[in-house]
Amino acid sequence: MQKHRVIIGWLFEAVAMLLAVFLVFSWKKGFGAGADAHTQYVMEYALLVAVAYCAVGLTLLFDYKHSKWVCLPFSVVMLAYIPMGTLLGGYYLWYFWKFVYKREKR
């Protein structure tokens, strides 16, 4: 199960990096000359989401005590982002329920 925890942690980091690439390529449009407030809001929101996913991925990689419960709402939200988010969210939910079932079995 440790292998799956590390894989999922790196996948959460990959999501954060994809959002960072989006921010880099759209920075001029969002904060350059002639940018509207809505575009700036979307970019600020994407930055906050990228930081949150980076932090969540790090909690899994460093195996913090409550990391499995912290990642649960993030994976549920990711289910709506078809197809990549659905795959990652489903993979984490599978891992989470295996972890809970294994813990109850003891």
C-alpha positions as CSV (number, residue, x, y, z in Angstrom):
1,M,0.0,0.0,0.0
2,Q,3.0,2.3,0.5
3,K,3.7,2.2,-3.2
4,H,0.2,3.4,-4.1
5,R,0.5,6.2,-1.5
6,V,3.7,7.5,-3.2
7,I,2.2,7.2,-6.7
8,I,-0.9,9.1,-5.7
9,G,1.3,11.8,-4.0
10,W,3.3,12.3,-7.2
11,L,0.1,12.4,-9.2
12,F,-1.3,15.2,-7.0
13,E,2.0,17.0,-7.5
14,A,1.6,16.5,-11.3
15,V,-1.8,18.1,-11.1
16,A,-0.2,21.1,-9.3
17,M,2.5,21.3,-12.0
18,L,-0.1,21.2,-14.8
19,L,-1.9,24.1,-13.2
20,A,1.5,25.9,-12.8
21,V,2.1,25.5,-16.6
22,F,-1.3,26.9,-17.3
23,L,-0.5,29.9,-15.1
24,V,2.8,30.5,-16.8
25,F,1.4,30.4,-20.3
26,S,-1.6,32.6,-19.5
27,W,0.1,35.1,-17.1
28,K,0.4,37.8,-19.7
29,K,-3.3,37.5,-20.8
30,G,-4.4,37.6,-17.2
31,F,-2.3,40.3,-15.8
32,G,-1.0,42.2,-18.9
33,A,-2.4,45.2,-20.6
34,G,-6.1,45.0,-21.2
35,A,-6.8,42.1,-18.8
36,D,-10.3,41.9,-17.4
37,A,-11.2,41.2,-13.7
38,H,-12.7,37.8,-14.5
39,T,-9.6,36.5,-16.1
40,Q,-7.5,37.7,-13.1
41,Y,-10.0,36.0,-10.7
42,V,-9.7,32.7,-12.6
43,M,-5.9,32.8,-12.5
44,E,-5.8,33.7,-8.8
45,Y,-8.2,30.7,-8.2
46,A,-5.9,28.4,-10.3
47,L,-2.9,29.6,-8.3
48,L,-4.6,28.8,-5.0
49,V,-5.8,25.4,-6.2
50,A,-2.3,24.6,-7.5
51,V,-0.8,25.4,-4.0
52,A,-3.5,23.3,-2.3
53,Y,-2.8,20.3,-4.5
54,C,0.9,20.7,-4.0
55,A,0.4,20.7,-0.2
56,V,-1.9,17.7,-0.4
57,G,0.6,15.8,-2.5
58,L,3.4,16.5,-0.1
59,T,1.3,15.3,2.9
60,L,1.0,12.0,1.1
61,L,4.6,11.8,0.1
62,F,5.8,12.6,3.6
63,D,3.2,10.3,5.1
64,Y,1.7,12.6,7.6
65,K,-0.6,11.1,10.2
66,H,-3.9,12.5,8.8
67,S,-2.9,12.8,5.2
68,K,-5.4,10.1,4.0
69,W,-8.3,12.1,5.5
70,V,-7.0,15.4,4.2
71,C,-6.8,14.1,0.6
72,L,-10.3,12.7,0.6
73,P,-12.2,15.9,-0.2
74,F,-9.7,16.9,-2.9
75,S,-10.1,13.5,-4.6
76,V,-13.9,13.8,-4.5
77,V,-13.8,17.2,-6.1
78,M,-11.4,15.8,-8.8
79,L,-14.0,13.3,-9.9
80,A,-15.8,16.1,-11.8
81,Y,-12.7,16.8,-13.9
82,I,-13.2,14.3,-16.7
83,P,-11.1,12.2,-17.7
84,M,-7.8,12.8,-15.8
85,G,-9.4,14.0,-12.6
86,T,-11.9,11.1,-12.6
87,L,-9.0,8.6,-12.9
88,L,-6.9,10.2,-10.2
89,G,-9.9,10.7,-7.9
90,G,-11.1,7.2,-8.4
91,Y,-7.6,5.8,-7.8
92,Y,-7.3,7.7,-4.5
93,L,-10.8,6.6,-3.4
94,W,-9.8,3.0,-4.1
95,Y,-6.6,3.5,-2.1
96,F,-8.5,5.2,0.7
97,W,-11.2,2.5,1.0
98,K,-8.5,-0.2,1.0
99,F,-6.7,1.7,3.8
100,V,-9.9,2.0,5.8
101,Y,-10.9,-1.6,5.3
102,K,-7.4,-2.8,6.2
103,R,-7.5,-0.7,9.4
104,E,-10.9,-2.0,10.4
105,K,-9.8,-5.6,9.8
106,R,-7.1,-5.4,12.6
